[in-house]
Amino acid sequence: MAFFRNEAINRLNLHTTVQTFAQAGGGVFFFAFLLAAGVPAHWALAAEAAVVAGRFVLRPAILPFARRWGLKPLLIAGALATALPYLLLAQVSGVGGKLAILALTRCVAEVVYWVSYNAYFASVGDSEHRGHQISAREAAVAAASVAAPLVGAWALVSAGPVWMFAGVALVQALSVLPLLGAPNVAVRSEAAGVLRSARLTMALNALDGWIDSFFFYVWQIVLFVTLAESFSAYGGAMALAALAGAAFGLVLGRHVDLGGGRRAALIAYTAMGLVVLVRSAAAGHPALAVAANAAGPVAIALLAPAVGVANSNLVKASPCCLRATMANEGAWDVGCFAACLTAAGIAAAGAPLAPSILLALPAIALTGVLLRRYYGGLILSPEAQPEGRG
């Protein structure tokens, strides 16, 4: 299997697997814990909007450090910094200063981690094996997510939030170990034409930010409330969902690499739309909610190669992977910010949140259209475009 011969990608995927264990064991409880700690749903969503707004503002400050040190040191620093919010989350009790400090800490940690992670993945991956590499990553991520929610729920109930989230922070910090032997990636001092090359990926990421907010954040609130705010039931639902995702983790990556991107996009986004329809109707019906939650990772496993191959290959072909990633993540933040504020407004008005999940459908449809045009050659790759100014 040629796609396993890339040591840098293997190390990065191993890091991602450990990082995902922390995310699945603690991060998936983020909104659930805030609700249990007395934070109303609209304030929890508003806090998420504040996090992405802060990331949007702070992201340009990353560039001087990246030019001086390269991507690997930033990736390691970001992975370590991402452990700190877990320690702060356990201290939150209602709306107040601790929630604000948590949001600020997440903002700084995540802006360093995700921009360096995505730029690094795009840089060291192989364009001809990208679908395989993304599918292998997603399968490992799904497998790591099976036990983690059960462990997290057990620890949260039996040991309490302080010890549980401290353990999650430790796992997150340990995720840097595979990165220590990975190669560094230098960042150019100057690069023209970046924004021109990133037009499609910026559109895809803005749509993705809108979709993710309803598909993940709003849904997690709806699911937790539907399961009677039980951490054990919620953790079990997340574990079942991860098991379903693991079974489909390698399905479409090879298909995309062999030229089946248009078909993969159609399948993936049709599945995503169907899951959205079921989730919007699942509030108040625990069995249906658990089934709808289990269907989510299956849709994501189908979707990840379809959108990930296009996104990563376009970034790698751009004049500068880091700058293109910064533009893409800024676009994602815009979409997520708008969606979180929309959902927060709905919740603050006293309306049920579950129907708002349907607001993801137009963005899902538009993303599917853009990807089919890209894989059909109707949208040019950056290297085929005339030079522009970045």
N, C-alpha and C positions, 0 to 999 in steps of 0.2 A: 504494500500500500504506500504509494509514493507520497501521499499527503501526510504520512506520519514521519517522514524523513526530515522535516523542518524542526530542528531542535528548539529554536526560539518560540515557534508556535506551540510546541509540546509543553514547554515550560510555562508559557502564558496560559494555556488551557488548564494545566495543573493548578496554577494560581487561581484561575477562575473557579475551578471546582471547590477549592477550599473556601474561597471568598463566598461562594454560593451557599456553602454549608452554614456560614455565619448569617448570611442574608435570610436563608430559609428557616434558620433556627431562631432568629431575632428580628430581622427586618420585616418579615411578613406580619409580625405582631405590632408594628409601629402604630397604625391607626387604631387597632383593637385596644392596645394599652392606653392610648390617649383617651379614647372613649371611656374606658373603665376608670381612668384617673380623673374623670370629671370634665374633660374638654369636650364641648359640644361639637357635633359633626362639622358645622359651618366654620368654626374656629380651627379645627384640625385641617380642613381643606384650605383655609386662608393662610395657615402657617406653611403649608406646602407651596402655595403660590409665592409666599415671601421668600422661601428657599430658592426657587428657580429664578425669581427676579434678582436676588442677590448674586446668583451664579452668573446671570447674564451681564451684570455690571462688573463683576470682578474678573471675568474670564480674560480680557486683554492683558491683565497684569501677569499672566502666566508666560507670555511670549518671551520677555527678556531672560527669565530663568531657563527656559527651554533652549534658547539660543546659546546660552553659556554652558549648560550642563548636559543637554540632550534629554531624551524622553525617559530613559530608564530610571534615573534618580527621582524624577518627578512622579513616576508611576509608583515607586516604592514609598516615597513620602506620602502620596495620596492614600495608598492602601493602609499605611499606619495611622494616618489622621482620621480615616473613616471609622476606626475603632472607637474614637472618643465619643461620638454621639450616643453610642449604646450605653456608656457609663452615665451620661447626662439624662437619657430617657427615663431611667428608673427614678430620677429625682422629681419628675414633673408631677404636679398635683393641681390640676385646674389651669385656667388661663392666667398667665402672669409672667414674671421675669424669667423664670426657669424655662418656660416654653420658648420665650424669645431668645434666650442663650442657646438653647438646643437648635433652633432654626438657624441662627448665625453660625454655629459650629458646623452643622451639616452643610451649609452653603459653602464655606471655605474648603472643607474636606472634599466634598464632592466635585467642586470645580477643578481641583487639582487632579483628583483621581480619574474622573471619567474622560476628560479631554486627553490626558496622557495615555490612558488605556486604549481608547478607540483609535488614536493616531498610531500608537505602537502596533496594534493588531493589523491595521491597514498597511503599515510599512513593512512588517516582517512576513506577512502572509504571502502565499503564492496565488496569483490571479487565476491560473489554470486549475488550481485545486481548492479554490476558495469555498465552494459549496460543501465539499467533503470536510474541510477544516471547521467550518461553522457548524455543520451537522454533528461532527464529533464533539465539539465543545458543548452544544446544546444537549446531546445525549448524556454527557458527563454531568452537566449542570442538573439535568432532571434527576439523574440517579442520586446525586448528592442531596437533592431536595426531598427525597422520600423519607428518610429517618429524621432529618433535622427538625421539622415542625413538631413531630411527636416528642423528641427530646426537649425542645424548647417549651412546649406546653406543659410537660411533666415538671421541668425545672421551675417554670413560672408559678405553678400551683403549689409545689412541694417546698421549694427553697426560697421562693419570693423573687421579686423583680431585680433587686440589687445583685444577688448572686447569679441569677440567670443571665442578665445582660452583661455582667462582668465576664462570664464564661464566653459569651458571644464575642465580646471585644477581644478576648485572648485569641480565639480562633481567627478572627479577622486579622489580627496582627501577625499570626503565624503564616498567613497566606503569602507573605512577602518572600518566604524562604525559597520557593522555586525560581523567583526572579533574580536572585543574587548571582547566579551563573549565566544569566541571559545577556546577549550583546546589547550595547547601547545603540541608540539611533540619533544621529546628529540632526540638528534643525538648521535650515538655511538662514543666513542673515537677512536676505532679501528674497522676495518671490513675487513676480507680477502675474496677473491673470487668475488669482485664486478665486475671487468672488465669481468670476465668469464661469470657471470650471465647476463651481459648487452650486450652481443654480438648481439643478435637479435634486441633488441631495439635500439642499436646504428646504426645498418644497416637501420632499419625503419626510424629513425630520420634523418639520412644523406639523404636518399631518399626524405623524407618529406621536408627538407630544400630546396632541389633542386626544387621540385614540387611547393612549396609555392611561391618561387621567381618569377616563370613564371605565375602561376595561379592567384596570387594576385598583386605583385608589378609591373611587366611588364604590366599586364592587366589593372591596374588602370591608368597607363600612356596612354595606347592605348585608353581606354574608354574616358578619359578626352579630349584628342585631337579629337577623333571622334565626341564628343558632342560639338565641337567648343569652347572648354575651358570655358564652362558655368558652374559656380558653382551650379546654380539652377537646371539645367538639370542633372548634375552629382549627386547632392544630391537626386533628385527624382528617378534616376535610382537605387541608393543604397537603398532607402526606399522600392521600389518595389521588389528588390531582397530579402530584409529582410522579407517582407511579404510572399514571396514564401517559404523561408526557415522555417518560423514559422509554416507553414502548415504541414511540413514534419518532424518537430523536434523530434517527439516521435516514428517514424516509426520502426526503426530497433533495438533499444536498448533491448526491451523485447525479440526479436527474438534471439539476441546474447546470452542473459542470459539463454535461453532455449536450447542452443546447436546448433543454426543455424549460427555459425560464418563463416563457409566456404561460405555458400550461401550469407551471408551479405557482405562479402568481394568482391565476384564476382559482385554483384549488384552495390556496392558502387564505385568500381574502373572502372567498365564499364561506369557508369554514368559520372564519372570524365573525362574519356577519351573522351566521346562524347562532353562534354562541352568544353574541350580544342580544339577539332576540330572546333567547331562553333566559339569560340573566336578568333582563328587564322585567320578566314575568315571575321571577322566582322569589321575590320578597314575601315573607310570611309562610313559605312552603319549604321547610327544612330539607326534605328529601330531594326536591327539585333543585334547591340551591346547591346541595352537595354535588349533584350530577352536573349542574352547570359549571361549578367550580372545577370539577375533574375534566371537563371538556376544554377548559381554557388552555392548559399546557399542551394539549394535542394540537390546538390551533396555532399556538406559538411555535411548536416544533415544526409545523408545516410552513409557517410564515418566515421564520428566521433565515433560512437559506435564500428564499426568494428576494427579500428586501436586503439582507446582509451582504450577499454577493454584489448586488448593484451598488450599494453604499460604499463598501470597502474598496471595490475595484475602482470606482470613480475617484475616491479619495487618494488611492495610491497613484492614479494617473494624473493627479493635479500637480501644479507646480510645487506645492508644499503640503505634506500630509497633516502637519499640526495645524496650519492656518485653515485648511479646508475643514478639519474636524472642529476647530473653534467656531467657524461659521455655521456648521451643521448643528452643533450643540446649542448655539445661540438661537437657532431656529426652533429646535426642540423645546427650549425653555419658553419661547413665545407661545407655542401651541399649548404647552402644559399650563402656563400661567393663565391663559385665557380660559381654558377648560376648568381649572380649579376654582377660579373666581366665579365662573358660571354656576358650577355645582354648589359652591358656598352660598351664592345668592339664592338658589333654589331651596337649600336646606334652611337658610335663615328666614325665608318666607313661610316656613312650615310645610312646604310641599314634600311629598315622598321623593326620596332620592332614586329609587330603582328605575322609574321611567326615564330619568335623565340619561341613563346608560345608552339609550337609543340615539342620543346625539352623536355617538361615535360612528353611526352608519354612513353618513355622507362622506366623512373623511376616509373610511374604509373603502368605499366605492371609488373615490378619486385616486387613492393610492394604488389600487389595483389597476386602474386605467393607465396611470403613469408608468407603472412597472411593465405592463404589457407593451406599451409603446417603446420603452427602453430596450427590452429584450427582442422586440421586433425590428430594432434598428432605426426606428423613427425618431429617436432622440440620440444625438451624437455623443460619443464619449469625449472627454476633455482633449485627448490627443488629436482628435479629428476636427476640433474647433479652431477658428482663427484666434490668434493671440489677443488678449484683452488686458485691461488694467485691473490689478487686484486691490 
